[in-house]
Amino acid sequence: MTNADGCLSSTSKSEGAPGFLAGAGEMATLMRQFDWLATPLGAPEQWPQSLKTAVRIMLTSRQPIWIGWGLDLRFFYNDPYKAIIGGRHPAALGQPTAQVWREIWSEIGPLLQTAMTGVEGTFVEQKLLIMERNGYPEETYYTFSYSPVPDDHGGTGGIICANSDDTERVVAERQLSLLRELAASATNARSASEACRLSMGALLSNSHDLPSRCST
């Protein structure tokens, strides 16, 4: 069994688990062991067929994917998404999304609300999100979409989100651009003092990678 927060059960429930939760991956195993009866979703056998299908797609995908289901968007995610959830794995499983991603909720909440209308999904590229998944703020950039998933009665039951992590590429391109600007500014200098002044101006153009106290 689990506590009221939906923590993992100490007793395996893999025997007789629904086929859509099959698999040898860690998240498939954890989802079979999870006490879903302690959440508003209830027993997996009773879940809407659309949720079962979405979960199966998520578990078999090699792309980082998470699903939010129900009014409070209970959180599901697959093995590739563990790198994104970081230190919140595995406690995030089955929790409300607003709780899982509380520090970026002001950024993603409106996007999720739009997708939950069922009219259209949302898509953002290289979005800056300051996450605290490992106990400290991190500058991250993600491209992701929120697509509404219909329930079995014609409404919207939840969303499915596919992600790609652009952080390394965005930061590398930004730093390379700074190096190019720094090199170009130095070649135009006619004296050492002018080279210092032009170099300082180039450094001031990148406040993301250089603390302000080091740029003055």
Secondary structure, DSSP 8 states (H G I E B T S, - for coil): ---TT----SS---TT--GGG--SSHHHHHHHHS-GGGSTT--GGGS-HHHHHHHHHHHH-SS-EEEEETTTTEEEE-GGGHHHHGGGTTTTTTSBHHHHTGGGHHHHHHHHHHHHTSS--EEEEEEEEEE-TTSS-EEEEEEEEEEEEE-TTSSEEEEEEEEEE-HHHHHHHHHHHHHHHHHHHHHT-SSHHHHHHHHHHHHHT-TTTS-GGG--
